[in-house]
C-alpha cells in the first residue's frame, strides 16, 4: 500500500507542476498575441500551445 501512495504522490506532484507551468504559459501566450500586428508571432504561439497541450495530456 505504501508504494501505491508514493506513486499517487508523485502523480499529484507532476500534475501540480504541470498546472503551474500552464499558468505560467497562459500570460506568455497573451503577451505574444499582444505584439504589434506586423510582428511575426506564429512560431512562438505554436511553441507555447504545443507545450500546453503536452502538459495537459500528461496531467
VMD Tcl script that builds the backbone (N, CA, C; Angstrom):
set m [mol new atoms 177]
animate dup $m
set s [atomselect $m all]
$s set {name element resname resid chain x y z} {
  {N N UNK 1 A 0.814 -1.190 0.000}
  {CA C UNK 1 A 0.000 0.000 0.000}
  {C C UNK 1 A 0.862 1.260 0.000}
  {N N UNK 2 A 2.027 1.207 0.600}
  {CA C UNK 2 A 2.905 2.369 0.666}
  {C C UNK 2 A 3.401 2.761 -0.725}
  {N N UNK 3 A 3.700 1.756 -1.549}
  {CA C UNK 3 A 4.170 2.034 -2.904}
  {C C UNK 3 A 3.089 2.739 -3.719}
  {N N UNK 4 A 1.843 2.314 -3.556}
  {CA C UNK 4 A 0.732 2.953 -4.266}
  {C C UNK 4 A 0.576 4.408 -3.830}
  {N N UNK 5 A 0.745 4.671 -2.552}
  {CA C UNK 5 A 0.667 6.051 -2.054}
  {C C UNK 5 A 1.789 6.896 -2.631}
  {N N UNK 6 A 2.981 6.315 -2.699}
  {CA C UNK 6 A 4.129 7.037 -3.251}
  {C C UNK 6 A 3.884 7.390 -4.714}
  {N N UNK 7 A 3.346 6.432 -5.479}
  {CA C UNK 7 A 3.025 6.700 -6.882}
  {C C UNK 7 A 1.971 7.784 -7.001}
  {N N UNK 8 A 0.981 7.739 -6.121}
  {CA C UNK 8 A -0.063 8.762 -6.128}
  {C C UNK 8 A 0.495 10.139 -5.814}
  {N N UNK 9 A 1.427 10.196 -4.872}
  {CA C UNK 9 A 2.047 11.475 -4.511}
  {C C UNK 9 A 2.880 12.021 -5.663}
  {N N UNK 10 A 3.596 11.136 -6.355}
  {CA C UNK 10 A 4.401 11.566 -7.499}
  {C C UNK 10 A 3.488 12.072 -8.606}
  {N N UNK 11 A 2.392 11.366 -8.865}
  {CA C UNK 11 A 1.452 11.790 -9.900}
  {C C UNK 11 A 0.839 13.141 -9.548}
  {N N UNK 12 A 0.477 13.327 -8.281}
  {CA C UNK 12 A -0.090 14.602 -7.851}
  {C C UNK 12 A 0.944 15.707 -7.994}
  {N N UNK 13 A 2.176 15.409 -7.639}
  {CA C UNK 13 A 3.247 16.396 -7.749}
  {C C UNK 13 A 3.459 16.791 -9.211}
  {N N UNK 14 A 3.463 15.813 -10.104}
  {CA C UNK 14 A 3.631 16.105 -11.522}
  {C C UNK 14 A 2.459 16.926 -12.027}
  {N N UNK 15 A 1.252 16.552 -11.610}
  {CA C UNK 15 A 0.063 17.295 -12.019}
  {C C UNK 15 A 0.100 18.734 -11.542}
  {N N UNK 16 A 0.579 18.939 -10.326}
  {CA C UNK 16 A 0.686 20.295 -9.792}
  {C C UNK 16 A 1.724 21.107 -10.571}
  {N N UNK 17 A 2.847 20.482 -10.897}
  {CA C UNK 17 A 3.878 21.185 -11.671}
  {C C UNK 17 A 3.373 21.520 -13.072}
  {N N UNK 18 A 2.651 20.583 -13.666}
  {CA C UNK 18 A 2.102 20.824 -14.999}
  {C C UNK 18 A 1.089 21.962 -14.960}
  {N N UNK 19 A 0.235 21.965 -13.941}
  {CA C UNK 19 A -0.753 23.039 -13.808}
  {C C UNK 19 A -0.066 24.385 -13.614}
  {N N UNK 20 A 0.988 24.410 -12.828}
  {CA C UNK 20 A 1.729 25.658 -12.611}
  {C C UNK 20 A 2.380 26.136 -13.910}
  {N N UNK 21 A 2.906 25.212 -14.691}
  {CA C UNK 21 A 3.535 25.587 -15.962}
  {C C UNK 21 A 2.500 26.144 -16.935}
  {N N UNK 22 A 1.304 25.541 -16.971}
  {CA C UNK 22 A 0.239 26.050 -17.836}
  {C C UNK 22 A -0.136 27.466 -17.402}
  {N N UNK 23 A -0.197 27.697 -16.081}
  {CA C UNK 23 A -0.496 29.048 -15.580}
  {C C UNK 23 A 0.586 30.035 -15.991}
  {N N UNK 24 A 1.816 29.589 -16.074}
  {CA C UNK 24 A 2.916 30.452 -16.498}
  {C C UNK 24 A 2.855 30.717 -18.002}
  {N N UNK 25 A 2.492 29.705 -18.767}
  {CA C UNK 25 A 2.470 29.847 -20.220}
  {C C UNK 25 A 1.288 30.673 -20.721}
  {N N UNK 26 A 0.187 30.680 -19.987}
  {CA C UNK 26 A -1.002 31.408 -20.431}
  {C C UNK 26 A -0.726 32.906 -20.586}
  {N N UNK 27 A -0.139 33.584 -19.582}
  {CA C UNK 27 A 0.183 35.004 -19.798}
  {C C UNK 27 A 1.218 35.215 -20.909}
  {N N UNK 28 A 2.125 34.257 -21.065}
  {CA C UNK 28 A 3.110 34.347 -22.145}
  {C C UNK 28 A 2.400 34.322 -23.494}
  {N N UNK 29 A 1.407 33.465 -23.629}
  {CA C UNK 29 A 0.626 33.395 -24.861}
  {C C UNK 29 A -0.117 34.712 -25.092}
  {N N UNK 30 A -0.670 35.292 -24.042}
  {CA C UNK 30 A -1.365 36.575 -24.171}
  {C C UNK 30 A -0.380 37.680 -24.573}
  {N N UNK 31 A 0.842 37.630 -24.052}
  {CA C UNK 31 A 1.863 38.615 -24.416}
  {C C UNK 31 A 2.228 38.485 -25.895}
  {N N UNK 32 A 2.351 37.246 -26.362}
  {CA C UNK 32 A 2.653 37.012 -27.776}
  {C C UNK 32 A 1.521 37.547 -28.645}
  {N N UNK 33 A 0.280 37.287 -28.246}
  {CA C UNK 33 A -0.872 37.763 -29.012}
  {C C UNK 33 A -0.976 39.288 -29.001}
  {N N UNK 34 A -0.397 39.933 -28.008}
  {CA C UNK 34 A -0.456 41.387 -27.904}
  {C C UNK 34 A 0.628 42.113 -28.687}
  {N N UNK 35 A 1.441 41.392 -29.410}
  {CA C UNK 35 A 2.502 42.018 -30.208}
  {C C UNK 35 A 1.889 42.852 -31.334}
  {N N UNK 36 A 2.659 43.813 -31.844}
  {CA C UNK 36 A 2.171 44.618 -32.972}
  {C C UNK 36 A 1.754 43.739 -34.152}
  {N N UNK 37 A 0.833 44.245 -34.932}
  {CA C UNK 37 A 0.197 43.481 -35.992}
  {C C UNK 37 A 1.185 42.879 -36.986}
  {N N UNK 38 A 2.187 43.613 -37.405}
  {CA C UNK 38 A 3.104 43.114 -38.442}
  {C C UNK 38 A 4.254 42.281 -37.888}
  {N N UNK 39 A 4.325 42.131 -36.597}
  {CA C UNK 39 A 5.394 41.340 -35.993}
  {C C UNK 39 A 5.001 39.860 -36.050}
  {N N UNK 40 A 5.925 38.994 -36.456}
  {CA C UNK 40 A 5.587 37.576 -36.574}
  {C C UNK 40 A 5.420 36.943 -35.194}
  {N N UNK 41 A 4.373 36.169 -35.060}
  {CA C UNK 41 A 4.082 35.507 -33.784}
  {C C UNK 41 A 3.817 34.022 -33.952}
  {N N UNK 42 A 3.686 33.565 -35.176}
  {CA C UNK 42 A 3.242 32.196 -35.432}
  {C C UNK 42 A 4.109 31.144 -34.742}
  {N N UNK 43 A 5.417 31.215 -34.894}
  {CA C UNK 43 A 6.306 30.187 -34.319}
  {C C UNK 43 A 6.249 30.199 -32.795}
  {N N UNK 44 A 6.300 31.389 -32.196}
  {CA C UNK 44 A 6.241 31.484 -30.735}
  {C C UNK 44 A 4.914 30.967 -30.208}
  {N N UNK 45 A 3.836 31.364 -30.873}
  {CA C UNK 45 A 2.496 30.956 -30.442}
  {C C UNK 45 A 2.341 29.438 -30.530}
  {N N UNK 46 A 2.792 28.857 -31.629}
  {CA C UNK 46 A 2.688 27.401 -31.797}
  {C C UNK 46 A 3.524 26.653 -30.758}
  {N N UNK 47 A 4.684 27.177 -30.419}
  {CA C UNK 47 A 5.534 26.531 -29.413}
  {C C UNK 47 A 4.854 26.524 -28.048}
  {N N UNK 48 A 4.245 27.642 -27.671}
  {CA C UNK 48 A 3.567 27.726 -26.374}
  {C C UNK 48 A 2.346 26.816 -26.355}
  {N N UNK 49 A 1.552 26.839 -27.404}
  {CA C UNK 49 A 0.356 25.989 -27.466}
  {C C UNK 49 A 0.748 24.514 -27.439}
  {N N UNK 50 A 1.814 24.142 -28.131}
  {CA C UNK 50 A 2.269 22.746 -28.131}
  {C C UNK 50 A 2.698 22.308 -26.735}
  {N N UNK 51 A 3.383 23.192 -26.010}
  {CA C UNK 51 A 3.812 22.836 -24.653}
  {C C UNK 51 A 2.615 22.691 -23.718}
  {N N UNK 52 A 1.631 23.580 -23.854}
  {CA C UNK 52 A 0.415 23.470 -23.034}
  {C C UNK 52 A -0.293 22.156 -23.339}
  {N N UNK 53 A -0.427 21.817 -24.619}
  {CA C UNK 53 A -1.094 20.568 -24.998}
  {C C UNK 53 A -0.357 19.358 -24.439}
  {N N UNK 54 A 0.962 19.390 -24.488}
  {CA C UNK 54 A 1.764 18.294 -23.944}
  {C C UNK 54 A 1.520 18.144 -22.446}
  {N N UNK 55 A 1.525 19.255 -21.737}
  {CA C UNK 55 A 1.314 19.211 -20.290}
  {C C UNK 55 A -0.096 18.749 -19.936}
  {N N UNK 56 A -1.079 19.180 -20.685}
  {CA C UNK 56 A -2.451 18.767 -20.402}
  {C C UNK 56 A -2.654 17.287 -20.693}
  {N N UNK 57 A -1.947 16.773 -21.668}
  {CA C UNK 57 A -2.047 15.353 -21.988}
  {C C UNK 57 A -1.461 14.469 -20.905}
  {N N UNK 58 A -0.455 14.959 -20.184}
  {CA C UNK 58 A 0.204 14.172 -19.136}
  {C C UNK 58 A -0.390 14.411 -17.762}
  {N N UNK 59 A -1.062 15.526 -17.579}
  {CA C UNK 59 A -1.580 15.870 -16.240}
  {C C UNK 59 A -2.759 15.011 -15.871}
}
mol reanalyze $m
mol bondsrecalc $m
mol representation Tube
mol addrep $m
